[in-house]
Amino acid sequence: MSDDSKPGPTQGKTTCLEIFCIQPGIPFDHAFSDLSVLLGCVAHFTTEAEMEGDLMAGSAARILSGLAKGLIDDMELGLNRAR
């Protein structure tokens, strides 16, 4: 008996910043874990950029937030497909 409520894997349909793409077939829990790490880095770099005026940290936050957005979008496709 399969669990139809379990989220599906990444679909591999989303591109990020026009040079990165999500690989298909990554299990949802692994993708979610990586997403959590990415968002933690974004928060850290954003704070560094604001508090220290660090332009490099600001650029890193922008790029990583784009990657996180791409991962979120692709995970959503996997969730919708599993329904």
C-alpha positions in Angstrom: 0.0 0.0 0.0 1.5 3.3 -1.0 1.2 6.6 0.9 -0.3 9.0 -1.6 0.1 11.9 0.9 3.9 11.6 0.9 5.5 14.5 -1.0 7.0 13.6 -4.4 10.6 14.2 -5.3 11.9 17.3 -7.0 10.7 17.5 -10.6 13.8 19.1 -12.2 11.7 21.7 -14.0 12.9 24.9 -12.3 15.9 27.0 -13.3 17.6 29.4 -10.9 19.3 32.6 -12.0 19.3 31.3 -15.5 22.5 29.2 -14.9 21.4 26.6 -12.3 18.7 24.0 -12.4 17.2 21.6 -9.9 18.0 18.0 -10.5 15.0 15.6 -10.8 14.4 12.8 -8.3 15.8 14.3 -5.1 13.7 13.1 -2.2 11.6 15.7 -0.6 13.2 15.5 2.9 16.7 15.9 1.4 15.6 18.9 -0.6 13.8 20.4 2.4 17.0 20.0 4.5 19.1 21.7 1.8 16.5 24.5 1.6 16.8 25.1 5.4 20.6 25.4 5.1 20.3 27.8 2.1 17.8 30.0 4.0 20.1 30.0 7.0 23.0 31.2 4.8 20.8 33.9 3.3 19.8 35.2 6.7 23.5 35.3 7.8 24.7 37.0 4.7 21.8 39.5 4.8 22.7 40.4 8.4 26.4 40.8 7.4 25.5 43.0 4.5 23.3 45.2 6.5 25.5 45.5 9.7 28.9 45.6 8.1 28.1 47.1 4.7 29.5 44.0 3.1 28.7 44.1 -0.6 30.1 40.5 -1.1 27.7 39.2 1.6 24.8 41.1 -0.1 25.6 39.5 -3.4 25.9 36.1 -1.8 22.5 36.6 -0.2 20.9 37.6 -3.5 22.3 34.5 -5.3 21.5 32.1 -2.6 18.0 33.4 -2.2 17.5 32.8 -6.0 18.6 29.2 -5.5 16.3 28.8 -2.5 13.4 30.2 -4.5 14.1 27.8 -7.4 14.2 24.9 -4.9 10.9 26.0 -3.3 9.2 26.2 -6.7 10.4 22.8 -7.8 9.4 21.2 -4.4 6.0 22.7 -4.9 5.7 21.0 -8.3 6.6 17.7 -6.6 4.0 18.3 -3.9 1.3 19.1 -6.5 2.2 16.0 -8.5 2.0 13.8 -5.5 -1.6 14.9 -4.8 
